[in-house]
C-alpha cells in the first residue's frame, strides 16, 4: 500500500497529473472534487466513512467497519477530537481525516505506519513513502513548478551513507529519509 495526501487547494491539480495517468491509482476526493488521497491499496486495506463534507479513512489492517467509522465521524466536532477517539479503533493503520478545510494524517506511534511530508508547488503533501514524495517533486520540477526545498526529490548522499552502517544507524539518524526535502513526521499525528 502506498498513497499521497493532498490539501484541498488549486495548486494540487498539476501535482496529480502523473498519478492520474496510472490506471491502477485509486483516488478519494475532497468535497470540492479535487484529489484528497491518491495511491495503491486493496479493498481489504481501506475503510472509509463520510458524513456530509467530512471524511474519515483508515488504510491498513483493522476490524473496524464503515459503520463504526461513520458513527465516530458524526460524533467529531473538530479534528482534534480524534486524539481520544482513535484509541477505540483496533488494528495497525494510517488514519486520514478531512473536516472542512483541515486535513489530518496520522501514522502509528511505533512508526510501523510512518508518514512523511514535503512542500511542493507551495502546498504541503504527505505520503506513506518518501520516495513517492521525491518522485512527485521531480515531476513537478520537470514541468517548471516550484519544489520548495533545494534539491527536493534528489538522493541525500549523507542519508544514504547512514544506511550502510552496520547493523544500522543510531536513532534518530535511522529515521532520516534518503531523499532531500522529505521529512518524517516526528509525532504520531501531524
Biotite code that builds the C-alpha atoms (Angstrom):
import biotite.structure as struc

atoms = struc.array([
    struc.Atom([0.000, 0.000, 0.000], chain_id="A", res_id=1, res_name="UNK", atom_name="CA", element="C"),
    struc.Atom([1.230, 3.469, -0.843], chain_id="A", res_id=2, res_name="UNK", atom_name="CA", element="C"),
    struc.Atom([-0.508, 6.819, -1.058], chain_id="A", res_id=3, res_name="UNK", atom_name="CA", element="C"),
    struc.Atom([-0.108, 10.586, -1.203], chain_id="A", res_id=4, res_name="UNK", atom_name="CA", element="C"),
    struc.Atom([-2.400, 13.036, 0.633], chain_id="A", res_id=5, res_name="UNK", atom_name="CA", element="C"),
    struc.Atom([-3.163, 16.413, -0.931], chain_id="A", res_id=6, res_name="UNK", atom_name="CA", element="C"),
    struc.Atom([-4.750, 19.510, 0.622], chain_id="A", res_id=7, res_name="UNK", atom_name="CA", element="C"),
    struc.Atom([-7.901, 20.921, -0.947], chain_id="A", res_id=8, res_name="UNK", atom_name="CA", element="C"),
    struc.Atom([-6.053, 23.636, -2.863], chain_id="A", res_id=9, res_name="UNK", atom_name="CA", element="C"),
    struc.Atom([-5.883, 24.649, -6.551], chain_id="A", res_id=10, res_name="UNK", atom_name="CA", element="C"),
    struc.Atom([-2.081, 24.182, -6.568], chain_id="A", res_id=11, res_name="UNK", atom_name="CA", element="C"),
    struc.Atom([-2.507, 20.419, -6.161], chain_id="A", res_id=12, res_name="UNK", atom_name="CA", element="C"),
    struc.Atom([-4.060, 19.977, -9.623], chain_id="A", res_id=13, res_name="UNK", atom_name="CA", element="C"),
    struc.Atom([-0.776, 19.968, -11.559], chain_id="A", res_id=14, res_name="UNK", atom_name="CA", element="C"),
    struc.Atom([0.824, 17.702, -8.938], chain_id="A", res_id=15, res_name="UNK", atom_name="CA", element="C"),
    struc.Atom([-1.714, 14.956, -9.558], chain_id="A", res_id=16, res_name="UNK", atom_name="CA", element="C"),
    struc.Atom([-1.313, 14.749, -13.337], chain_id="A", res_id=17, res_name="UNK", atom_name="CA", element="C"),
    struc.Atom([1.148, 11.836, -13.471], chain_id="A", res_id=18, res_name="UNK", atom_name="CA", element="C"),
    struc.Atom([-0.742, 9.925, -10.797], chain_id="A", res_id=19, res_name="UNK", atom_name="CA", element="C"),
    struc.Atom([-3.961, 10.335, -12.786], chain_id="A", res_id=20, res_name="UNK", atom_name="CA", element="C"),
    struc.Atom([-2.311, 8.715, -15.802], chain_id="A", res_id=21, res_name="UNK", atom_name="CA", element="C"),
    struc.Atom([-1.792, 5.453, -13.908], chain_id="A", res_id=22, res_name="UNK", atom_name="CA", element="C"),
    struc.Atom([-4.997, 3.383, -14.249], chain_id="A", res_id=23, res_name="UNK", atom_name="CA", element="C"),
    struc.Atom([-4.144, 1.417, -11.077], chain_id="A", res_id=24, res_name="UNK", atom_name="CA", element="C"),
    struc.Atom([-4.152, 4.549, -8.891], chain_id="A", res_id=25, res_name="UNK", atom_name="CA", element="C"),
    struc.Atom([-7.183, 4.888, -6.649], chain_id="A", res_id=26, res_name="UNK", atom_name="CA", element="C"),
    struc.Atom([-8.494, 8.319, -5.710], chain_id="A", res_id=27, res_name="UNK", atom_name="CA", element="C"),
    struc.Atom([-10.561, 9.599, -2.791], chain_id="A", res_id=28, res_name="UNK", atom_name="CA", element="C"),
    struc.Atom([-11.734, 13.147, -3.427], chain_id="A", res_id=29, res_name="UNK", atom_name="CA", element="C"),
    struc.Atom([-12.327, 16.232, -1.336], chain_id="A", res_id=30, res_name="UNK", atom_name="CA", element="C"),
    struc.Atom([-15.931, 17.541, -1.460], chain_id="A", res_id=31, res_name="UNK", atom_name="CA", element="C"),
    struc.Atom([-14.621, 20.108, -3.981], chain_id="A", res_id=32, res_name="UNK", atom_name="CA", element="C"),
    struc.Atom([-13.791, 17.276, -6.377], chain_id="A", res_id=33, res_name="UNK", atom_name="CA", element="C"),
    struc.Atom([-10.030, 17.760, -6.049], chain_id="A", res_id=34, res_name="UNK", atom_name="CA", element="C"),
    struc.Atom([-7.977, 14.669, -5.181], chain_id="A", res_id=35, res_name="UNK", atom_name="CA", element="C"),
    struc.Atom([-7.500, 14.151, -1.446], chain_id="A", res_id=36, res_name="UNK", atom_name="CA", element="C"),
    struc.Atom([-5.766, 10.759, -1.405], chain_id="A", res_id=37, res_name="UNK", atom_name="CA", element="C"),
    struc.Atom([-4.224, 9.014, -4.386], chain_id="A", res_id=38, res_name="UNK", atom_name="CA", element="C"),
    struc.Atom([-2.405, 5.707, -4.297], chain_id="A", res_id=39, res_name="UNK", atom_name="CA", element="C"),
    struc.Atom([-2.496, 1.948, -4.415], chain_id="A", res_id=40, res_name="UNK", atom_name="CA", element="C"),
    struc.Atom([-4.368, -0.175, -1.895], chain_id="A", res_id=41, res_name="UNK", atom_name="CA", element="C"),
    struc.Atom([-6.692, -3.154, -1.930], chain_id="A", res_id=42, res_name="UNK", atom_name="CA", element="C"),
    struc.Atom([-10.325, -3.150, -0.850], chain_id="A", res_id=43, res_name="UNK", atom_name="CA", element="C"),
    struc.Atom([-9.476, -5.022, 2.354], chain_id="A", res_id=44, res_name="UNK", atom_name="CA", element="C"),
    struc.Atom([-6.885, -2.373, 3.307], chain_id="A", res_id=45, res_name="UNK", atom_name="CA", element="C"),
    struc.Atom([-9.345, 0.546, 3.261], chain_id="A", res_id=46, res_name="UNK", atom_name="CA", element="C"),
    struc.Atom([-12.317, 1.539, 5.401], chain_id="A", res_id=47, res_name="UNK", atom_name="CA", element="C"),
    struc.Atom([-13.966, 4.850, 4.549], chain_id="A", res_id=48, res_name="UNK", atom_name="CA", element="C"),
    struc.Atom([-16.825, 6.871, 6.021], chain_id="A", res_id=49, res_name="UNK", atom_name="CA", element="C"),
    struc.Atom([-18.412, 10.169, 5.027], chain_id="A", res_id=50, res_name="UNK", atom_name="CA", element="C"),
    struc.Atom([-20.787, 12.495, 6.828], chain_id="A", res_id=51, res_name="UNK", atom_name="CA", element="C"),
    struc.Atom([-21.709, 15.481, 4.707], chain_id="A", res_id=52, res_name="UNK", atom_name="CA", element="C"),
    struc.Atom([-18.434, 17.040, 3.564], chain_id="A", res_id=53, res_name="UNK", atom_name="CA", element="C"),
    struc.Atom([-16.371, 15.295, 6.264], chain_id="A", res_id=54, res_name="UNK", atom_name="CA", element="C"),
    struc.Atom([-14.378, 12.155, 5.516], chain_id="A", res_id=55, res_name="UNK", atom_name="CA", element="C"),
    struc.Atom([-12.540, 9.545, 7.570], chain_id="A", res_id=56, res_name="UNK", atom_name="CA", element="C"),
    struc.Atom([-10.374, 6.827, 6.047], chain_id="A", res_id=57, res_name="UNK", atom_name="CA", element="C"),
    struc.Atom([-8.320, 4.029, 7.564], chain_id="A", res_id=58, res_name="UNK", atom_name="CA", element="C"),
    struc.Atom([-5.654, 2.399, 5.405], chain_id="A", res_id=59, res_name="UNK", atom_name="CA", element="C"),
    struc.Atom([-4.064, -0.730, 6.818], chain_id="A", res_id=60, res_name="UNK", atom_name="CA", element="C"),
    struc.Atom([-5.249, -3.580, 8.995], chain_id="A", res_id=61, res_name="UNK", atom_name="CA", element="C"),
    struc.Atom([-8.321, -3.109, 11.180], chain_id="A", res_id=62, res_name="UNK", atom_name="CA", element="C"),
    struc.Atom([-11.505, -4.894, 12.161], chain_id="A", res_id=63, res_name="UNK", atom_name="CA", element="C"),
    struc.Atom([-13.376, -1.559, 12.228], chain_id="A", res_id=64, res_name="UNK", atom_name="CA", element="C"),
    struc.Atom([-16.048, -1.210, 9.548], chain_id="A", res_id=65, res_name="UNK", atom_name="CA", element="C"),
    struc.Atom([-17.601, 1.737, 7.704], chain_id="A", res_id=66, res_name="UNK", atom_name="CA", element="C"),
    struc.Atom([-20.495, 1.877, 10.195], chain_id="A", res_id=67, res_name="UNK", atom_name="CA", element="C"),
    struc.Atom([-18.118, 2.217, 13.150], chain_id="A", res_id=68, res_name="UNK", atom_name="CA", element="C"),
    struc.Atom([-16.161, 4.942, 11.372], chain_id="A", res_id=69, res_name="UNK", atom_name="CA", element="C"),
    struc.Atom([-19.353, 6.737, 10.351], chain_id="A", res_id=70, res_name="UNK", atom_name="CA", element="C"),
    struc.Atom([-20.593, 6.857, 13.946], chain_id="A", res_id=71, res_name="UNK", atom_name="CA", element="C"),
    struc.Atom([-17.199, 8.138, 15.098], chain_id="A", res_id=72, res_name="UNK", atom_name="CA", element="C"),
    struc.Atom([-17.145, 10.788, 12.387], chain_id="A", res_id=73, res_name="UNK", atom_name="CA", element="C"),
    struc.Atom([-20.604, 12.069, 13.299], chain_id="A", res_id=74, res_name="UNK", atom_name="CA", element="C"),
    struc.Atom([-19.500, 12.495, 16.955], chain_id="A", res_id=75, res_name="UNK", atom_name="CA", element="C"),
    struc.Atom([-16.486, 14.617, 15.989], chain_id="A", res_id=76, res_name="UNK", atom_name="CA", element="C"),
    struc.Atom([-16.742, 18.373, 16.334], chain_id="A", res_id=77, res_name="UNK", atom_name="CA", element="C"),
    struc.Atom([-13.191, 19.050, 15.153], chain_id="A", res_id=78, res_name="UNK", atom_name="CA", element="C"),
    struc.Atom([-10.158, 17.055, 14.055], chain_id="A", res_id=79, res_name="UNK", atom_name="CA", element="C"),
    struc.Atom([-8.536, 17.274, 17.491], chain_id="A", res_id=80, res_name="UNK", atom_name="CA", element="C"),
    struc.Atom([-11.364, 15.099, 18.847], chain_id="A", res_id=81, res_name="UNK", atom_name="CA", element="C"),
    struc.Atom([-9.661, 12.205, 17.055], chain_id="A", res_id=82, res_name="UNK", atom_name="CA", element="C"),
    struc.Atom([-6.904, 12.264, 19.702], chain_id="A", res_id=83, res_name="UNK", atom_name="CA", element="C"),
    struc.Atom([-9.101, 10.292, 22.077], chain_id="A", res_id=84, res_name="UNK", atom_name="CA", element="C"),
    struc.Atom([-11.406, 8.553, 19.588], chain_id="A", res_id=85, res_name="UNK", atom_name="CA", element="C"),
    struc.Atom([-8.676, 6.835, 17.587], chain_id="A", res_id=86, res_name="UNK", atom_name="CA", element="C"),
    struc.Atom([-7.800, 4.716, 20.633], chain_id="A", res_id=87, res_name="UNK", atom_name="CA", element="C"),
    struc.Atom([-11.172, 2.990, 20.230], chain_id="A", res_id=88, res_name="UNK", atom_name="CA", element="C"),
    struc.Atom([-10.142, 1.547, 16.865], chain_id="A", res_id=89, res_name="UNK", atom_name="CA", element="C"),
    struc.Atom([-8.326, -1.804, 16.714], chain_id="A", res_id=90, res_name="UNK", atom_name="CA", element="C"),
    struc.Atom([-5.526, -2.509, 14.276], chain_id="A", res_id=91, res_name="UNK", atom_name="CA", element="C"),
    struc.Atom([-2.478, -1.045, 12.588], chain_id="A", res_id=92, res_name="UNK", atom_name="CA", element="C"),
    struc.Atom([-3.436, 1.654, 10.118], chain_id="A", res_id=93, res_name="UNK", atom_name="CA", element="C"),
    struc.Atom([-2.995, 5.150, 8.782], chain_id="A", res_id=94, res_name="UNK", atom_name="CA", element="C"),
    struc.Atom([-5.817, 7.452, 9.837], chain_id="A", res_id=95, res_name="UNK", atom_name="CA", element="C"),
    struc.Atom([-6.709, 10.146, 7.315], chain_id="A", res_id=96, res_name="UNK", atom_name="CA", element="C"),
    struc.Atom([-9.418, 12.678, 8.091], chain_id="A", res_id=97, res_name="UNK", atom_name="CA", element="C"),
    struc.Atom([-10.822, 15.733, 6.368], chain_id="A", res_id=98, res_name="UNK", atom_name="CA", element="C"),
    struc.Atom([-13.163, 18.185, 8.089], chain_id="A", res_id=99, res_name="UNK", atom_name="CA", element="C"),
    struc.Atom([-13.926, 21.500, 6.481], chain_id="A", res_id=100, res_name="UNK", atom_name="CA", element="C"),
    struc.Atom([-10.693, 22.929, 5.135], chain_id="A", res_id=101, res_name="UNK", atom_name="CA", element="C"),
    struc.Atom([-8.495, 20.910, 7.514], chain_id="A", res_id=102, res_name="UNK", atom_name="CA", element="C"),
    struc.Atom([-6.854, 17.562, 6.882], chain_id="A", res_id=103, res_name="UNK", atom_name="CA", element="C"),
    struc.Atom([-5.272, 15.225, 9.397], chain_id="A", res_id=104, res_name="UNK", atom_name="CA", element="C"),
    struc.Atom([-2.855, 12.437, 8.578], chain_id="A", res_id=105, res_name="UNK", atom_name="CA", element="C"),
    struc.Atom([-1.762, 10.074, 11.299], chain_id="A", res_id=106, res_name="UNK", atom_name="CA", element="C"),
    struc.Atom([0.532, 7.084, 11.341], chain_id="A", res_id=107, res_name="UNK", atom_name="CA", element="C"),
    struc.Atom([1.275, 4.843, 14.290], chain_id="A", res_id=108, res_name="UNK", atom_name="CA", element="C"),
    struc.Atom([3.304, 5.798, 17.350], chain_id="A", res_id=109, res_name="UNK", atom_name="CA", element="C"),
    struc.Atom([5.554, 2.786, 16.727], chain_id="A", res_id=110, res_name="UNK", atom_name="CA", element="C"),
    struc.Atom([6.317, 4.219, 13.237], chain_id="A", res_id=111, res_name="UNK", atom_name="CA", element="C"),
    struc.Atom([5.282, 0.939, 11.625], chain_id="A", res_id=112, res_name="UNK", atom_name="CA", element="C"),
    struc.Atom([2.872, 3.216, 9.754], chain_id="A", res_id=113, res_name="UNK", atom_name="CA", element="C"),
    struc.Atom([5.040, 6.291, 9.254], chain_id="A", res_id=114, res_name="UNK", atom_name="CA", element="C"),
    struc.Atom([4.139, 9.372, 7.249], chain_id="A", res_id=115, res_name="UNK", atom_name="CA", element="C"),
    struc.Atom([6.430, 11.833, 5.513], chain_id="A", res_id=116, res_name="UNK", atom_name="CA", element="C"),
    struc.Atom([5.764, 15.310, 4.185], chain_id="A", res_id=117, res_name="UNK", atom_name="CA", element="C"),
    struc.Atom([7.219, 17.753, 1.684], chain_id="A", res_id=118, res_name="UNK", atom_name="CA", element="C"),
    struc.Atom([6.290, 21.136, 0.265], chain_id="A", res_id=119, res_name="UNK", atom_name="CA", element="C"),
    struc.Atom([5.787, 21.059, -3.491], chain_id="A", res_id=120, res_name="UNK", atom_name="CA", element="C"),
    struc.Atom([4.253, 23.836, -5.615], chain_id="A", res_id=121, res_name="UNK", atom_name="CA", element="C"),
    struc.Atom([3.615, 25.839, -2.441], chain_id="A", res_id=122, res_name="UNK", atom_name="CA", element="C"),
    struc.Atom([1.493, 23.196, -0.679], chain_id="A", res_id=123, res_name="UNK", atom_name="CA", element="C"),
    struc.Atom([2.359, 20.547, 1.879], chain_id="A", res_id=124, res_name="UNK", atom_name="CA", element="C"),
    struc.Atom([1.725, 16.997, 0.741], chain_id="A", res_id=125, res_name="UNK", atom_name="CA", element="C"),
    struc.Atom([2.038, 13.880, 2.883], chain_id="A", res_id=126, res_name="UNK", atom_name="CA", element="C"),
    struc.Atom([2.702, 10.311, 1.902], chain_id="A", res_id=127, res_name="UNK", atom_name="CA", element="C"),
    struc.Atom([3.251, 6.821, 3.168], chain_id="A", res_id=128, res_name="UNK", atom_name="CA", element="C"),
    struc.Atom([6.603, 6.573, 1.363], chain_id="A", res_id=129, res_name="UNK", atom_name="CA", element="C"),
    struc.Atom([9.231, 9.303, 0.990], chain_id="A", res_id=130, res_name="UNK", atom_name="CA", element="C"),
    struc.Atom([10.187, 8.016, -2.460], chain_id="A", res_id=131, res_name="UNK", atom_name="CA", element="C"),
    struc.Atom([6.678, 8.867, -3.692], chain_id="A", res_id=132, res_name="UNK", atom_name="CA", element="C"),
    struc.Atom([7.051, 12.446, -2.467], chain_id="A", res_id=133, res_name="UNK", atom_name="CA", element="C"),
    struc.Atom([10.500, 12.637, -4.082], chain_id="A", res_id=134, res_name="UNK", atom_name="CA", element="C"),
    struc.Atom([9.041, 11.412, -7.386], chain_id="A", res_id=135, res_name="UNK", atom_name="CA", element="C"),
    struc.Atom([6.230, 13.963, -7.106], chain_id="A", res_id=136, res_name="UNK", atom_name="CA", element="C"),
    struc.Atom([8.805, 16.733, -6.588], chain_id="A", res_id=137, res_name="UNK", atom_name="CA", element="C"),
    struc.Atom([10.902, 15.586, -9.562], chain_id="A", res_id=138, res_name="UNK", atom_name="CA", element="C"),
    struc.Atom([7.804, 15.505, -11.779], chain_id="A", res_id=139, res_name="UNK", atom_name="CA", element="C"),
    struc.Atom([6.824, 18.992, -10.583], chain_id="A", res_id=140, res_name="UNK", atom_name="CA", element="C"),
    struc.Atom([10.316, 20.341, -11.281], chain_id="A", res_id=141, res_name="UNK", atom_name="CA", element="C"),
    struc.Atom([10.274, 18.771, -14.755], chain_id="A", res_id=142, res_name="UNK", atom_name="CA", element="C"),
    struc.Atom([7.252, 20.890, -15.723], chain_id="A", res_id=143, res_name="UNK", atom_name="CA", element="C"),
    struc.Atom([8.591, 24.053, -14.082], chain_id="A", res_id=144, res_name="UNK", atom_name="CA", element="C"),
    struc.Atom([6.601, 24.047, -10.833], chain_id="A", res_id=145, res_name="UNK", atom_name="CA", element="C"),
    struc.Atom([8.298, 25.310, -7.643], chain_id="A", res_id=146, res_name="UNK", atom_name="CA", element="C"),
    struc.Atom([9.531, 22.458, -5.490], chain_id="A", res_id=147, res_name="UNK", atom_name="CA", element="C"),
    struc.Atom([10.187, 24.280, -2.231], chain_id="A", res_id=148, res_name="UNK", atom_name="CA", element="C"),
    struc.Atom([13.326, 22.917, -0.572], chain_id="A", res_id=149, res_name="UNK", atom_name="CA", element="C"),
    struc.Atom([16.542, 22.999, -2.624], chain_id="A", res_id=150, res_name="UNK", atom_name="CA", element="C"),
    struc.Atom([17.258, 19.571, -4.052], chain_id="A", res_id=151, res_name="UNK", atom_name="CA", element="C"),
    struc.Atom([13.827, 18.222, -3.120], chain_id="A", res_id=152, res_name="UNK", atom_name="CA", element="C"),
    struc.Atom([13.385, 14.823, -4.696], chain_id="A", res_id=153, res_name="UNK", atom_name="CA", element="C"),
    struc.Atom([17.094, 14.117, -5.103], chain_id="A", res_id=154, res_name="UNK", atom_name="CA", element="C"),
    struc.Atom([19.054, 11.497, -3.186], chain_id="A", res_id=155, res_name="UNK", atom_name="CA", element="C"),
    struc.Atom([20.625, 12.701, 0.064], chain_id="A", res_id=156, res_name="UNK", atom_name="CA", element="C"),
    struc.Atom([24.118, 11.162, -0.085], chain_id="A", res_id=157, res_name="UNK", atom_name="CA", element="C"),
    struc.Atom([24.701, 11.540, 3.667], chain_id="A", res_id=158, res_name="UNK", atom_name="CA", element="C"),
    struc.Atom([21.457, 9.765, 4.480], chain_id="A", res_id=159, res_name="UNK", atom_name="CA", element="C"),
    struc.Atom([22.304, 7.033, 2.009], chain_id="A", res_id=160, res_name="UNK", atom_name="CA", element="C"),
    struc.Atom([25.712, 6.577, 3.652], chain_id="A", res_id=161, res_name="UNK", atom_name="CA", element="C"),
    struc.Atom([24.000, 6.243, 7.047], chain_id="A", res_id=162, res_name="UNK", atom_name="CA", element="C"),
    struc.Atom([22.071, 3.262, 5.686], chain_id="A", res_id=163, res_name="UNK", atom_name="CA", element="C"),
    struc.Atom([25.378, 1.471, 5.114], chain_id="A", res_id=164, res_name="UNK", atom_name="CA", element="C"),
    struc.Atom([26.271, 1.483, 8.821], chain_id="A", res_id=165, res_name="UNK", atom_name="CA", element="C"),
    struc.Atom([26.156, -1.973, 10.338], chain_id="A", res_id=166, res_name="UNK", atom_name="CA", element="C"),
    struc.Atom([23.972, -3.188, 11.842], chain_id="A", res_id=167, res_name="UNK", atom_name="CA", element="C"),
    struc.Atom([22.060, 0.113, 11.480], chain_id="A", res_id=168, res_name="UNK", atom_name="CA", element="C"),
    struc.Atom([22.350, 3.835, 12.100], chain_id="A", res_id=169, res_name="UNK", atom_name="CA", element="C"),
    struc.Atom([21.508, 5.082, 15.618], chain_id="A", res_id=170, res_name="UNK", atom_name="CA", element="C"),
    struc.Atom([18.189, 6.755, 16.363], chain_id="A", res_id=171, res_name="UNK", atom_name="CA", element="C"),
    struc.Atom([17.113, 9.319, 15.154], chain_id="A", res_id=172, res_name="UNK", atom_name="CA", element="C"),
    struc.Atom([19.500, 9.093, 12.183], chain_id="A", res_id=173, res_name="UNK", atom_name="CA", element="C"),
    struc.Atom([17.977, 5.776, 11.109], chain_id="A", res_id=174, res_name="UNK", atom_name="CA", element="C"),
    struc.Atom([14.645, 7.565, 10.601], chain_id="A", res_id=175, res_name="UNK", atom_name="CA", element="C"),
    struc.Atom([16.096, 10.052, 8.119], chain_id="A", res_id=176, res_name="UNK", atom_name="CA", element="C"),
    struc.Atom([14.756, 9.523, 4.564], chain_id="A", res_id=177, res_name="UNK", atom_name="CA", element="C"),
    struc.Atom([17.166, 9.012, 1.683], chain_id="A", res_id=178, res_name="UNK", atom_name="CA", element="C"),
    struc.Atom([15.561, 11.892, -0.257], chain_id="A", res_id=179, res_name="UNK", atom_name="CA", element="C"),
    struc.Atom([16.166, 15.597, 0.316], chain_id="A", res_id=180, res_name="UNK", atom_name="CA", element="C"),
    struc.Atom([13.227, 17.675, 1.490], chain_id="A", res_id=181, res_name="UNK", atom_name="CA", element="C"),
    struc.Atom([11.125, 14.665, 2.549], chain_id="A", res_id=182, res_name="UNK", atom_name="CA", element="C"),
    struc.Atom([10.635, 14.832, 6.289], chain_id="A", res_id=183, res_name="UNK", atom_name="CA", element="C"),
    struc.Atom([9.168, 12.154, 8.551], chain_id="A", res_id=184, res_name="UNK", atom_name="CA", element="C"),
    struc.Atom([6.517, 13.280, 10.975], chain_id="A", res_id=185, res_name="UNK", atom_name="CA", element="C"),
    struc.Atom([8.184, 13.116, 14.375], chain_id="A", res_id=186, res_name="UNK", atom_name="CA", element="C"),
    struc.Atom([4.963, 12.510, 16.265], chain_id="A", res_id=187, res_name="UNK", atom_name="CA", element="C"),
    struc.Atom([2.149, 10.043, 15.656], chain_id="A", res_id=188, res_name="UNK", atom_name="CA", element="C"),
    struc.Atom([-0.062, 12.877, 14.396], chain_id="A", res_id=189, res_name="UNK", atom_name="CA", element="C"),
    struc.Atom([0.504, 15.928, 12.287], chain_id="A", res_id=190, res_name="UNK", atom_name="CA", element="C"),
])
